[in-house]
Amino acid sequence: MEAVEILIRKRRRLALDAQIAGIDNFVTEEGRGVDAYELFARHGSMLSPFCLDHARRRMLFCMTPPEVDLQSSGPFFYREQAAIHSV
């Protein structure tokens, strides 16, 4: 299965503190194609679901630094995902 890396160039300011997560939260650039199985095998502990892109029928995952522990961040781990490297 192939995945596409999406590089985050800039985070857009949210109009509200609470907003539905989406790819429009960022200024992005399409990156290279990667093998999804290899990606999860190598970086699985740093990947978490971020949002659905209904227009393109795909699910976006984000890669957070290893020091961010989403499991202990409580129910609002979206705020912890602010430190994303790529989607």
Distance bins in CASP14 RR format, pairs under 12 A and 6 or more apart:
PFRMAT RR
TARGET T0000
AUTHOR 0000-0000-0000
RMODE 2
METHOD distances of the structure
MODEL  1
1 33 0 0 0 0 0 1 0 0 0 0 0
1 34 0 0 0 0 0 1 0 0 0 0 0
1 35 1 0 0 1 0 0 0 0 0 0 0
1 36 1 0 1 0 0 0 0 0 0 0 0
1 37 1 0 0 1 0 0 0 0 0 0 0
1 38 0 0 0 0 1 0 0 0 0 0 0
1 39 0 0 0 0 1 0 0 0 0 0 0
1 40 0 0 0 0 1 0 0 0 0 0 0
1 58 0 0 0 0 0 1 0 0 0 0 0
1 59 0 0 0 0 0 1 0 0 0 0 0
2 32 0 0 0 0 0 1 0 0 0 0 0
2 33 1 0 0 1 0 0 0 0 0 0 0
2 34 1 0 0 1 0 0 0 0 0 0 0
2 35 1 0 0 1 0 0 0 0 0 0 0
2 36 1 0 0 1 0 0 0 0 0 0 0
2 37 0 0 0 0 1 0 0 0 0 0 0
2 38 0 0 0 0 0 1 0 0 0 0 0
2 39 0 0 0 0 1 0 0 0 0 0 0
2 58 0 0 0 0 0 1 0 0 0 0 0
3 30 0 0 0 0 0 1 0 0 0 0 0
3 31 0 0 0 0 0 1 0 0 0 0 0
3 32 0 0 0 0 1 0 0 0 0 0 0
3 33 1 0 0 1 0 0 0 0 0 0 0
3 34 1 0 1 0 0 0 0 0 0 0 0
3 35 1 0 0 1 0 0 0 0 0 0 0
3 36 1 0 1 0 0 0 0 0 0 0 0
3 37 0 0 0 0 1 0 0 0 0 0 0
3 38 0 0 0 0 1 0 0 0 0 0 0
3 39 1 0 1 0 0 0 0 0 0 0 0
3 40 0 0 0 0 1 0 0 0 0 0 0
3 43 0 0 0 0 0 1 0 0 0 0 0
3 47 0 0 0 0 0 1 0 0 0 0 0
3 58 0 0 0 0 1 0 0 0 0 0 0
3 59 0 0 0 0 1 0 0 0 0 0 0
3 60 0 0 0 0 1 0 0 0 0 0 0
3 61 0 0 0 0 1 0 0 0 0 0 0
3 63 0 0 0 0 0 1 0 0 0 0 0
3 86 0 0 0 0 0 1 0 0 0 0 0
3 87 0 0 0 0 0 1 0 0 0 0 0
4 23 0 0 0 0 0 1 0 0 0 0 0
4 28 0 0 0 0 0 1 0 0 0 0 0
4 29 0 0 0 0 0 1 0 0 0 0 0
4 30 1 0 0 1 0 0 0 0 0 0 0
4 31 1 0 0 1 0 0 0 0 0 0 0
4 32 1 0 0 1 0 0 0 0 0 0 0
4 33 1 0 1 0 0 0 0 0 0 0 0
4 34 1 0 0 1 0 0 0 0 0 0 0
4 35 0 0 0 0 0 1 0 0 0 0 0
4 36 0 0 0 0 1 0 0 0 0 0 0
4 39 0 0 0 0 0 1 0 0 0 0 0
4 53 0 0 0 0 0 1 0 0 0 0 0
4 56 0 0 0 0 1 0 0 0 0 0 0
4 58 0 0 0 0 1 0 0 0 0 0 0
4 59 0 0 0 0 0 1 0 0 0 0 0
4 60 0 0 0 0 0 1 0 0 0 0 0
4 61 0 0 0 0 0 1 0 0 0 0 0
4 86 0 0 0 0 0 1 0 0 0 0 0
4 87 0 0 0 0 1 0 0 0 0 0 0
5 28 0 0 0 0 0 1 0 0 0 0 0
5 29 0 0 0 0 1 0 0 0 0 0 0
5 30 0 0 0 0 1 0 0 0 0 0 0
5 31 1 0 1 0 0 0 0 0 0 0 0
5 32 1 0 1 0 0 0 0 0 0 0 0
5 33 1 0 0 1 0 0 0 0 0 0 0
5 34 1 0 1 0 0 0 0 0 0 0 0
5 35 0 0 0 0 0 1 0 0 0 0 0
5 36 0 0 0 0 0 1 0 0 0 0 0
5 39 0 0 0 0 1 0 0 0 0 0 0
5 43 0 0 0 0 0 1 0 0 0 0 0
5 47 0 0 0 0 0 1 0 0 0 0 0
5 60 0 0 0 0 0 1 0 0 0 0 0
5 61 0 0 0 0 0 1 0 0 0 0 0
5 62 0 0 0 0 0 1 0 0 0 0 0
5 63 0 0 0 0 1 0 0 0 0 0 0
5 85 0 0 0 0 1 0 0 0 0 0 0
5 86 1 0 1 0 0 0 0 0 0 0 0
5 87 0 0 0 0 1 0 0 0 0 0 0
6 22 0 0 0 0 0 1 0 0 0 0 0
6 23 1 0 0 1 0 0 0 0 0 0 0
6 25 0 0 0 0 0 1 0 0 0 0 0
6 26 0 0 0 0 1 0 0 0 0 0 0
6 27 0 0 0 0 0 1 0 0 0 0 0
6 28 1 0 1 0 0 0 0 0 0 0 0
6 29 1 0 0 1 0 0 0 0 0 0 0
6 30 1 0 0 1 0 0 0 0 0 0 0
6 31 1 0 0 1 0 0 0 0 0 0 0
6 32 0 0 0 0 0 1 0 0 0 0 0
6 33 0 0 0 0 0 1 0 0 0 0 0
6 34 0 0 0 0 0 1 0 0 0 0 0
6 50 0 0 0 0 0 1 0 0 0 0 0
6 51 0 0 0 0 0 1 0 0 0 0 0
6 53 0 0 0 0 1 0 0 0 0 0 0
6 56 0 0 0 0 0 1 0 0 0 0 0
6 58 0 0 0 0 0 1 0 0 0 0 0
6 60 1 0 0 1 0 0 0 0 0 0 0
6 61 0 0 0 0 1 0 0 0 0 0 0
6 62 0 0 0 0 1 0 0 0 0 0 0
6 63 0 0 0 0 0 1 0 0 0 0 0
6 84 0 0 0 0 0 1 0 0 0 0 0
6 85 0 0 0 0 0 1 0 0 0 0 0
6 86 1 0 0 1 0 0 0 0 0 0 0
6 87 1 0 1 0 0 0 0 0 0 0 0
7 26 0 0 0 0 1 0 0 0 0 0 0
7 27 0 0 0 0 1 0 0 0 0 0 0
7 28 1 0 0 1 0 0 0 0 0 0 0
7 29 1 0 1 0 0 0 0 0 0 0 0
7 30 1 0 0 1 0 0 0 0 0 0 0
7 31 1 0 1 0 0 0 0 0 0 0 0
7 32 0 0 0 0 1 0 0 0 0 0 0
7 33 0 0 0 0 0 1 0 0 0 0 0
7 63 0 0 0 0 0 1 0 0 0 0 0
7 84 0 0 0 0 0 1 0 0 0 0 0
7 85 0 0 0 0 1 0 0 0 0 0 0
7 86 1 0 1 0 0 0 0 0 0 0 0
7 87 0 0 0 0 1 0 0 0 0 0 0
8 22 0 0 0 0 0 1 0 0 0 0 0
8 23 0 0 0 0 1 0 0 0 0 0 0
8 25 0 0 0 0 1 0 0 0 0 0 0
8 26 1 0 1 0 0 0 0 0 0 0 0
8 27 1 0 0 1 0 0 0 0 0 0 0
8 28 1 0 1 0 0 0 0 0 0 0 0
8 29 0 0 0 0 1 0 0 0 0 0 0
8 30 0 0 0 0 0 1 0 0 0 0 0
8 31 0 0 0 0 0 1 0 0 0 0 0
8 50 0 0 0 0 0 1 0 0 0 0 0
8 60 0 0 0 0 0 1 0 0 0 0 0
8 62 0 0 0 0 1 0 0 0 0 0 0
8 63 0 0 0 0 1 0 0 0 0 0 0
8 64 0 0 0 0 0 1 0 0 0 0 0
8 81 0 0 0 0 0 1 0 0 0 0 0
8 82 0 0 0 0 0 1 0 0 0 0 0
8 83 0 0 0 0 0 1 0 0 0 0 0
8 84 1 0 0 1 0 0 0 0 0 0 0
8 85 1 0 0 1 0 0 0 0 0 0 0
8 86 1 0 1 0 0 0 0 0 0 0 0
8 87 1 0 0 1 0 0 0 0 0 0 0
9 26 1 0 0 1 0 0 0 0 0 0 0
9 27 1 0 1 0 0 0 0 0 0 0 0
9 28 1 0 0 1 0 0 0 0 0 0 0
9 29 1 0 1 0 0 0 0 0 0 0 0
9 30 0 0 0 0 0 1 0 0 0 0 0
9 31 0 0 0 0 0 1 0 0 0 0 0
9 86 0 0 0 0 0 1 0 0 0 0 0
9 87 0 0 0 0 0 1 0 0 0 0 0
10 25 0 0 0 0 0 1 0 0 0 0 0
10 26 1 0 0 1 0 0 0 0 0 0 0
10 27 1 0 1 0 0 0 0 0 0 0 0
10 28 0 0 0 0 1 0 0 0 0 0 0
10 29 0 0 0 0 0 1 0 0 0 0 0
11 22 0 0 0 0 0 1 0 0 0 0 0
11 23 0 0 0 0 0 1 0 0 0 0 0
11 24 0 0 0 0 0 1 0 0 0 0 0
11 25 1 0 0 1 0 0 0 0 0 0 0
11 26 1 0 1 0 0 0 0 0 0 0 0
11 27 1 0 0 1 0 0 0 0 0 0 0
11 28 0 0 0 0 0 1 0 0 0 0 0
11 62 0 0 0 0 0 1 0 0 0 0 0
11 81 0 0 0 0 0 1 0 0 0 0 0
11 82 1 0 0 1 0 0 0 0 0 0 0
11 83 0 0 0 0 0 1 0 0 0 0 0
11 84 0 0 0 0 1 0 0 0 0 0 0
11 85 0 0 0 0 0 1 0 0 0 0 0
11 87 0 0 0 0 0 1 0 0 0 0 0
12 19 0 0 0 0 0 1 0 0 0 0 0
12 22 0 0 0 0 0 1 0 0 0 0 0
12 23 0 0 0 0 0 1 0 0 0 0 0
12 24 1 0 0 1 0 0 0 0 0 0 0
12 25 1 0 1 0 0 0 0 0 0 0 0
12 26 1 0 0 1 0 0 0 0 0 0 0
12 27 1 0 0 1 0 0 0 0 0 0 0
12 28 0 0 0 0 0 1 0 0 0 0 0
13 19 0 0 0 0 0 1 0 0 0 0 0
13 24 0 0 0 0 0 1 0 0 0 0 0
13 25 0 0 0 0 1 0 0 0 0 0 0
13 26 0 0 0 0 0 1 0 0 0 0 0
13 27 0 0 0 0 0 1 0 0 0 0 0
14 20 0 0 0 0 0 1 0 0 0 0 0
14 21 0 0 0 0 1 0 0 0 0 0 0
14 22 0 0 0 0 0 1 0 0 0 0 0
14 24 0 0 0 0 0 1 0 0 0 0 0
14 25 1 0 0 1 0 0 0 0 0 0 0
14 26 0 0 0 0 0 1 0 0 0 0 0
14 78 0 0 0 0 0 1 0 0 0 0 0
14 79 0 0 0 0 0 1 0 0 0 0 0
14 82 0 0 0 0 0 1 0 0 0 0 0
15 24 0 0 0 0 0 1 0 0 0 0 0
15 25 0 0 0 0 0 1 0 0 0 0 0
16 25 0 0 0 0 0 1 0 0 0 0 0
17 76 0 0 0 0 0 1 0 0 0 0 0
17 78 0 0 0 0 0 1 0 0 0 0 0
17 79 0 0 0 0 1 0 0 0 0 0 0
17 82 0 0 0 0 0 1 0 0 0 0 0
18 76 0 0 0 0 1 0 0 0 0 0 0
18 78 0 0 0 0 1 0 0 0 0 0 0
18 79 0 0 0 0 0 1 0 0 0 0 0
19 25 1 0 0 1 0 0 0 0 0 0 0
19 51 0 0 0 0 0 1 0 0 0 0 0
19 78 0 0 0 0 1 0 0 0 0 0 0
19 79 0 0 0 0 0 1 0 0 0 0 0
20 50 0 0 0 0 0 1 0 0 0 0 0
20 51 1 0 0 1 0 0 0 0 0 0 0
20 52 0 0 0 0 0 1 0 0 0 0 0
20 54 0 0 0 0 0 1 0 0 0 0 0
20 78 0 0 0 0 1 0 0 0 0 0 0
21 48 0 0 0 0 0 1 0 0 0 0 0
21 49 0 0 0 0 1 0 0 0 0 0 0
21 50 1 0 1 0 0 0 0 0 0 0 0
21 51 1 0 1 0 0 0 0 0 0 0 0
21 52 0 0 0 0 1 0 0 0 0 0 0
21 53 0 0 0 0 0 1 0 0 0 0 0
21 59 0 0 0 0 0 1 0 0 0 0 0
21 60 0 0 0 0 1 0 0 0 0 0 0
21 61 0 0 0 0 0 1 0 0 0 0 0
21 62 0 0 0 0 1 0 0 0 0 0 0
21 76 0 0 0 0 0 1 0 0 0 0 0
21 77 0 0 0 0 0 1 0 0 0 0 0
21 78 1 0 1 0 0 0 0 0 0 0 0
21 79 0 0 0 0 0 1 0 0 0 0 0
21 81 1 0 0 1 0 0 0 0 0 0 0
21 82 0 0 0 0 0 1 0 0 0 0 0
21 84 0 0 0 0 0 1 0 0 0 0 0
21 87 0 0 0 0 0 1 0 0 0 0 0
22 28 0 0 0 0 0 1 0 0 0 0 0
22 49 0 0 0 0 0 1 0 0 0 0 0
22 50 1 0 0 1 0 0 0 0 0 0 0
22 51 1 0 1 0 0 0 0 0 0 0 0
22 52 0 0 0 0 1 0 0 0 0 0 0
22 53 1 0 0 1 0 0 0 0 0 0 0
22 54 0 0 0 0 0 1 0 0 0 0 0
22 55 0 0 0 0 0 1 0 0 0 0 0
22 56 0 0 0 0 0 1 0 0 0 0 0
22 58 0 0 0 0 0 1 0 0 0 0 0
22 59 0 0 0 0 0 1 0 0 0 0 0
22 60 1 0 0 1 0 0 0 0 0 0 0
22 62 0 0 0 0 0 1 0 0 0 0 0
22 78 0 0 0 0 0 1 0 0 0 0 0
22 81 0 0 0 0 0 1 0 0 0 0 0
22 84 0 0 0 0 0 1 0 0 0 0 0
22 87 0 0 0 0 1 0 0 0 0 0 0
23 29 0 0 0 0 0 1 0 0 0 0 0
23 30 0 0 0 0 0 1 0 0 0 0 0
23 50 0 0 0 0 1 0 0 0 0 0 0
23 51 1 0 0 1 0 0 0 0 0 0 0
23 52 0 0 0 0 1 0 0 0 0 0 0
23 53 1 0 1 0 0 0 0 0 0 0 0
23 54 0 0 0 0 0 1 0 0 0 0 0
23 55 0 0 0 0 1 0 0 0 0 0 0
23 56 0 0 0 0 1 0 0 0 0 0 0
23 58 0 0 0 0 1 0 0 0 0 0 0
23 59 0 0 0 0 0 1 0 0 0 0 0
23 60 1 0 0 1 0 0 0 0 0 0 0
23 61 0 0 0 0 0 1 0 0 0 0 0
23 62 0 0 0 0 0 1 0 0 0 0 0
23 84 0 0 0 0 0 1 0 0 0 0 0
23 86 0 0 0 0 0 1 0 0 0 0 0
23 87 1 0 0 1 0 0 0 0 0 0 0
24 51 0 0 0 0 1 0 0 0 0 0 0
24 53 0 0 0 0 1 0 0 0 0 0 0
24 54 0 0 0 0 0 1 0 0 0 0 0
24 55 0 0 0 0 0 1 0 0 0 0 0
24 60 0 0 0 0 0 1 0 0 0 0 0
24 87 0 0 0 0 0 1 0 0 0 0 0
25 50 0 0 0 0 1 0 0 0 0 0 0
25 51 0 0 0 0 1 0 0 0 0 0 0
25 53 0 0 0 0 0 1 0 0 0 0 0
25 60 0 0 0 0 0 1 0 0 0 0 0
25 62 0 0 0 0 0 1 0 0 0 0 0
25 78 0 0 0 0 0 1 0 0 0 0 0
25 81 0 0 0 0 0 1 0 0 0 0 0
25 82 0 0 0 0 1 0 0 0 0 0 0
25 84 0 0 0 0 1 0 0 0 0 0 0
25 87 0 0 0 0 1 0 0 0 0 0 0
26 50 0 0 0 0 0 1 0 0 0 0 0
26 51 0 0 0 0 0 1 0 0 0 0 0
26 53 0 0 0 0 0 1 0 0 0 0 0
26 60 0 0 0 0 0 1 0 0 0 0 0
26 62 0 0 0 0 1 0 0 0 0 0 0
26 81 0 0 0 0 0 1 0 0 0 0 0
26 82 0 0 0 0 0 1 0 0 0 0 0
26 84 0 0 0 0 1 0 0 0 0 0 0
26 85 0 0 0 0 0 1 0 0 0 0 0
26 86 0 0 0 0 1 0 0 0 0 0 0
26 87 1 0 0 1 0 0 0 0 0 0 0
27 87 0 0 0 0 0 1 0 0 0 0 0
28 50 0 0 0 0 0 1 0 0 0 0 0
28 53 0 0 0 0 0 1 0 0 0 0 0
28 60 0 0 0 0 1 0 0 0 0 0 0
28 62 0 0 0 0 0 1 0 0 0 0 0
28 84 0 0 0 0 0 1 0 0 0 0 0
28 86 0 0 0 0 1 0 0 0 0 0 0
28 87 1 0 0 1 0 0 0 0 0 0 0
29 86 0 0 0 0 0 1 0 0 0 0 0
29 87 0 0 0 0 0 1 0 0 0 0 0
30 56 0 0 0 0 0 1 0 0 0 0 0
30 86 0 0 0 0 0 1 0 0 0 0 0
30 87 0 0 0 0 0 1 0 0 0 0 0
31 86 0 0 0 0 1 0 0 0 0 0 0
31 87 0 0 0 0 0 1 0 0 0 0 0
32 39 0 0 0 0 0 1 0 0 0 0 0
32 86 0 0 0 0 0 1 0 0 0 0 0
33 39 0 0 0 0 1 0 0 0 0 0 0
34 40 0 0 0 0 0 1 0 0 0 0 0
34 41 0 0 0 0 0 1 0 0 0 0 0
34 42 0 0 0 0 1 0 0 0 0 0 0
34 43 0 0 0 0 1 0 0 0 0 0 0
34 47 0 0 0 0 0 1 0 0 0 0 0
34 61 0 0 0 0 0 1 0 0 0 0 0
34 63 0 0 0 0 0 1 0 0 0 0 0
34 86 0 0 0 0 0 1 0 0 0 0 0
35 41 0 0 0 0 1 0 0 0 0 0 0
35 42 0 0 0 0 1 0 0 0 0 0 0
35 43 0 0 0 0 0 1 0 0 0 0 0
36 42 0 0 0 0 0 1 0 0 0 0 0
36 43 0 0 0 0 0 1 0 0 0 0 0
36 44 0 0 0 0 0 1 0 0 0 0 0
36 47 0 0 0 0 0 1 0 0 0 0 0
36 58 0 0 0 0 0 1 0 0 0 0 0
36 59 0 0 0 0 0 1 0 0 0 0 0
36 61 0 0 0 0 1 0 0 0 0 0 0
37 43 0 0 0 0 0 1 0 0 0 0 0
37 44 0 0 0 0 0 1 0 0 0 0 0
38 44 0 0 0 0 0 1 0 0 0 0 0
39 45 0 0 0 0 0 1 0 0 0 0 0
39 46 0 0 0 0 0 1 0 0 0 0 0
39 47 1 0 0 1 0 0 0 0 0 0 0
39 61 0 0 0 0 1 0 0 0 0 0 0
39 63 0 0 0 0 1 0 0 0 0 0 0
39 86 0 0 0 0 0 1 0 0 0 0 0
40 46 0 0 0 0 0 1 0 0 0 0 0
40 47 1 0 0 1 0 0 0 0 0 0 0
40 48 0 0 0 0 0 1 0 0 0 0 0
40 61 0 0 0 0 1 0 0 0 0 0 0
40 63 0 0 0 0 0 1 0 0 0 0 0
41 47 0 0 0 0 0 1 0 0 0 0 0
42 63 0 0 0 0 0 1 0 0 0 0 0
43 61 0 0 0 0 1 0 0 0 0 0 0
43 62 0 0 0 0 0 1 0 0 0 0 0
43 63 1 0 0 1 0 0 0 0 0 0 0
43 64 0 0 0 0 0 1 0 0 0 0 0
43 65 0 0 0 0 0 1 0 0 0 0 0
43 66 0 0 0 0 1 0 0 0 0 0 0
43 85 0 0 0 0 1 0 0 0 0 0 0
43 86 0 0 0 0 1 0 0 0 0 0 0
44 61 0 0 0 0 1 0 0 0 0 0 0
44 62 0 0 0 0 0 1 0 0 0 0 0
44 63 0 0 0 0 1 0 0 0 0 0 0
44 64 0 0 0 0 0 1 0 0 0 0 0
44 66 0 0 0 0 0 1 0 0 0 0 0
44 70 0 0 0 0 0 1 0 0 0 0 0
45 63 0 0 0 0 0 1 0 0 0 0 0
45 64 0 0 0 0 1 0 0 0 0 0 0
45 65 0 0 0 0 0 1 0 0 0 0 0
45 66 1 0 0 1 0 0 0 0 0 0 0
45 67 0 0 0 0 0 1 0 0 0 0 0
45 68 0 0 0 0 0 1 0 0 0 0 0
45 69 0 0 0 0 0 1 0 0 0 0 0
45 70 0 0 0 0 1 0 0 0 0 0 0
45 71 0 0 0 0 0 1 0 0 0 0 0
46 61 0 0 0 0 1 0 0 0 0 0 0
46 62 0 0 0 0 1 0 0 0 0 0 0
46 63 1 0 1 0 0 0 0 0 0 0 0
46 64 1 0 1 0 0 0 0 0 0 0 0
46 65 1 0 0 1 0 0 0 0 0 0 0
46 66 1 0 0 1 0 0 0 0 0 0 0
46 67 0 0 0 0 0 1 0 0 0 0 0
46 68 0 0 0 0 1 0 0 0 0 0 0
46 69 0 0 0 0 0 1 0 0 0 0 0
46 70 0 0 0 0 1 0 0 0 0 0 0
46 81 0 0 0 0 0 1 0 0 0 0 0
46 83 0 0 0 0 0 1 0 0 0 0 0
46 84 0 0 0 0 1 0 0 0 0 0 0
46 85 0 0 0 0 1 0 0 0 0 0 0
46 86 0 0 0 0 0 1 0 0 0 0 0
47 59 0 0 0 0 0 1 0 0 0 0 0
47 60 0 0 0 0 0 1 0 0 0 0 0
47 61 1 0 1 0 0 0 0 0 0 0 0
47 62 1 0 0 1 0 0 0 0 0 0 0
47 63 1 0 1 0 0 0 0 0 0 0 0
47 64 0 0 0 0 1 0 0 0 0 0 0
47 65 0 0 0 0 0 1 0 0 0 0 0
47 66 0 0 0 0 0 1 0 0 0 0 0
47 68 0 0 0 0 0 1 0 0 0 0 0
47 70 0 0 0 0 0 1 0 0 0 0 0
47 81 0 0 0 0 0 1 0 0 0 0 0
47 84 0 0 0 0 0 1 0 0 0 0 0
47 85 0 0 0 0 0 1 0 0 0 0 0
47 86 0 0 0 0 1 0 0 0 0 0 0
47 87 0 0 0 0 0 1 0 0 0 0 0
48 59 0 0 0 0 0 1 0 0 0 0 0
48 60 0 0 0 0 0 1 0 0 0 0 0
48 61 1 0 0 1 0 0 0 0 0 0 0
48 62 1 0 0 1 0 0 0 0 0 0 0
48 63 0 0 0 0 1 0 0 0 0 0 0
48 64 1 0 0 1 0 0 0 0 0 0 0
48 65 0 0 0 0 0 1 0 0 0 0 0
48 68 0 0 0 0 1 0 0 0 0 0 0
48 69 0 0 0 0 0 1 0 0 0 0 0
48 70 1 0 1 0 0 0 0 0 0 0 0
48 71 0 0 0 0 1 0 0 0 0 0 0
48 73 0 0 0 0 0 1 0 0 0 0 0
48 77 1 0 0 1 0 0 0 0 0 0 0
48 78 0 0 0 0 1 0 0 0 0 0 0
48 80 0 0 0 0 1 0 0 0 0 0 0
48 81 1 0 0 1 0 0 0 0 0 0 0
48 83 0 0 0 0 0 1 0 0 0 0 0
48 84 0 0 0 0 1 0 0 0 0 0 0
48 85 0 0 0 0 0 1 0 0 0 0 0
48 87 0 0 0 0 0 1 0 0 0 0 0
49 58 0 0 0 0 0 1 0 0 0 0 0
49 59 1 0 0 1 0 0 0 0 0 0 0
49 60 1 0 0 1 0 0 0 0 0 0 0
49 61 1 0 1 0 0 0 0 0 0 0 0
49 62 0 0 0 0 1 0 0 0 0 0 0
49 63 0 0 0 0 0 1 0 0 0 0 0
49 64 0 0 0 0 0 1 0 0 0 0 0
49 70 0 0 0 0 0 1 0 0 0 0 0
49 77 0 0 0 0 0 1 0 0 0 0 0
49 78 0 0 0 0 0 1 0 0 0 0 0
49 81 0 0 0 0 1 0 0 0 0 0 0
49 87 0 0 0 0 0 1 0 0 0 0 0
50 58 0 0 0 0 0 1 0 0 0 0 0
50 59 0 0 0 0 1 0 0 0 0 0 0
50 60 1 0 1 0 0 0 0 0 0 0 0
50 61 1 0 1 0 0 0 0 0 0 0 0
50 62 1 0 1 0 0 0 0 0 0 0 0
50 63 0 0 0 0 1 0 0 0 0 0 0
50 64 0 0 0 0 1 0 0 0 0 0 0
50 70 0 0 0 0 0 1 0 0 0 0 0
50 77 0 0 0 0 0 1 0 0 0 0 0
50 78 0 0 0 0 1 0 0 0 0 0 0
50 80 0 0 0 0 0 1 0 0 0 0 0
50 81 1 0 0 1 0 0 0 0 0 0 0
50 82 0 0 0 0 0 1 0 0 0 0 0
50 84 1 0 0 1 0 0 0 0 0 0 0
50 85 0 0 0 0 0 1 0 0 0 0 0
50 86 0 0 0 0 0 1 0 0 0 0 0
50 87 1 0 0 1 0 0 0 0 0 0 0
51 58 0 0 0 0 1 0 0 0 0 0 0
51 59 1 0 0 1 0 0 0 0 0 0 0
51 60 1 0 1 0 0 0 0 0 0 0 0
51 61 0 0 0 0 1 0 0 0 0 0 0
51 62 0 0 0 0 1 0 0 0 0 0 0
51 78 0 0 0 0 1 0 0 0 0 0 0
51 81 0 0 0 0 1 0 0 0 0 0 0
51 84 0 0 0 0 0 1 0 0 0 0 0
51 87 0 0 0 0 1 0 0 0 0 0 0
52 58 1 0 0 1 0 0 0 0 0 0 0
52 59 1 0 1 0 0 0 0 0 0 0 0
52 60 1 0 0 1 0 0 0 0 0 0 0
52 61 0 0 0 0 0 1 0 0 0 0 0
53 59 1 0 0 1 0 0 0 0 0 0 0
53 60 1 0 1 0 0 0 0 0 0 0 0
53 61 0 0 0 0 0 1 0 0 0 0 0
53 87 0 0 0 0 1 0 0 0 0 0 0
54 60 0 0 0 0 0 1 0 0 0 0 0
58 87 0 0 0 0 0 1 0 0 0 0 0
59 87 0 0 0 0 0 1 0 0 0 0 0
60 81 0 0 0 0 0 1 0 0 0 0 0
60 84 0 0 0 0 0 1 0 0 0 0 0
60 86 0 0 0 0 0 1 0 0 0 0 0
60 87 1 0 1 0 0 0 0 0 0 0 0
61 70 0 0 0 0 0 1 0 0 0 0 0
61 81 0 0 0 0 0 1 0 0 0 0 0
61 84 0 0 0 0 1 0 0 0 0 0 0
61 85 0 0 0 0 0 1 0 0 0 0 0
61 86 0 0 0 0 1 0 0 0 0 0 0
61 87 1 0 0 1 0 0 0 0 0 0 0
62 68 0 0 0 0 0 1 0 0 0 0 0
62 70 0 0 0 0 1 0 0 0 0 0 0
62 77 0 0 0 0 0 1 0 0 0 0 0
62 78 0 0 0 0 1 0 0 0 0 0 0
62 80 0 0 0 0 0 1 0 0 0 0 0
62 81 1 0 1 0 0 0 0 0 0 0 0
62 82 0 0 0 0 1 0 0 0 0 0 0
62 83 0 0 0 0 1 0 0 0 0 0 0
62 84 1 0 1 0 0 0 0 0 0 0 0
62 85 1 0 0 1 0 0 0 0 0 0 0
62 86 1 0 0 1 0 0 0 0 0 0 0
62 87 1 0 1 0 0 0 0 0 0 0 0
63 70 0 0 0 0 0 1 0 0 0 0 0
63 81 0 0 0 0 1 0 0 0 0 0 0
63 83 0 0 0 0 1 0 0 0 0 0 0
63 84 1 0 0 1 0 0 0 0 0 0 0
63 85 1 0 1 0 0 0 0 0 0 0 0
63 86 1 0 1 0 0 0 0 0 0 0 0
63 87 1 0 0 1 0 0 0 0 0 0 0
64 70 1 0 0 1 0 0 0 0 0 0 0
64 71 0 0 0 0 0 1 0 0 0 0 0
64 73 0 0 0 0 0 1 0 0 0 0 0
64 77 0 0 0 0 1 0 0 0 0 0 0
64 78 0 0 0 0 0 1 0 0 0 0 0
64 79 0 0 0 0 0 1 0 0 0 0 0
64 80 1 0 0 1 0 0 0 0 0 0 0
64 81 1 0 1 0 0 0 0 0 0 0 0
64 82 0 0 0 0 1 0 0 0 0 0 0
64 83 1 0 1 0 0 0 0 0 0 0 0
64 84 1 0 1 0 0 0 0 0 0 0 0
64 85 1 0 0 1 0 0 0 0 0 0 0
64 86 0 0 0 0 1 0 0 0 0 0 0
64 87 0 0 0 0 0 1 0 0 0 0 0
65 80 0 0 0 0 0 1 0 0 0 0 0
65 81 0 0 0 0 0 1 0 0 0 0 0
65 82 0 0 0 0 0 1 0 0 0 0 0
65 83 1 0 1 0 0 0 0 0 0 0 0
65 84 0 0 0 0 1 0 0 0 0 0 0
65 85 1 0 0 1 0 0 0 0 0 0 0
65 86 0 0 0 0 0 1 0 0 0 0 0
66 83 0 0 0 0 0 1 0 0 0 0 0
66 85 0 0 0 0 0 1 0 0 0 0 0
67 80 0 0 0 0 0 1 0 0 0 0 0
67 83 0 0 0 0 1 0 0 0 0 0 0
68 77 0 0 0 0 1 0 0 0 0 0 0
68 79 0 0 0 0 0 1 0 0 0 0 0
68 80 1 0 1 0 0 0 0 0 0 0 0
68 81 1 0 0 1 0 0 0 0 0 0 0
68 82 0 0 0 0 1 0 0 0 0 0 0
68 83 1 0 1 0 0 0 0 0 0 0 0
68 84 0 0 0 0 1 0 0 0 0 0 0
68 85 0 0 0 0 0 1 0 0 0 0 0
69 77 0 0 0 0 1 0 0 0 0 0 0
69 80 1 0 0 1 0 0 0 0 0 0 0
69 81 0 0 0 0 0 1 0 0 0 0 0
69 83 0 0 0 0 0 1 0 0 0 0 0
70 76 0 0 0 0 0 1 0 0 0 0 0
70 77 1 0 1 0 0 0 0 0 0 0 0
70 78 0 0 0 0 1 0 0 0 0 0 0
70 79 0 0 0 0 0 1 0 0 0 0 0
70 80 1 0 1 0 0 0 0 0 0 0 0
70 81 1 0 0 1 0 0 0 0 0 0 0
70 82 0 0 0 0 0 1 0 0 0 0 0
70 83 0 0 0 0 0 1 0 0 0 0 0
70 84 0 0 0 0 0 1 0 0 0 0 0
71 77 0 0 0 0 1 0 0 0 0 0 0
71 80 0 0 0 0 1 0 0 0 0 0 0
72 80 0 0 0 0 1 0 0 0 0 0 0
73 79 1 0 0 1 0 0 0 0 0 0 0
73 80 1 0 1 0 0 0 0 0 0 0 0
73 81 0 0 0 0 1 0 0 0 0 0 0
73 82 0 0 0 0 0 1 0 0 0 0 0
73 83 0 0 0 0 0 1 0 0 0 0 0
74 80 0 0 0 0 1 0 0 0 0 0 0
76 82 0 0 0 0 0 1 0 0 0 0 0
77 83 0 0 0 0 0 1 0 0 0 0 0
77 84 0 0 0 0 0 1 0 0 0 0 0
78 84 0 0 0 0 0 1 0 0 0 0 0
81 87 0 0 0 0 1 0 0 0 0 0 0
END
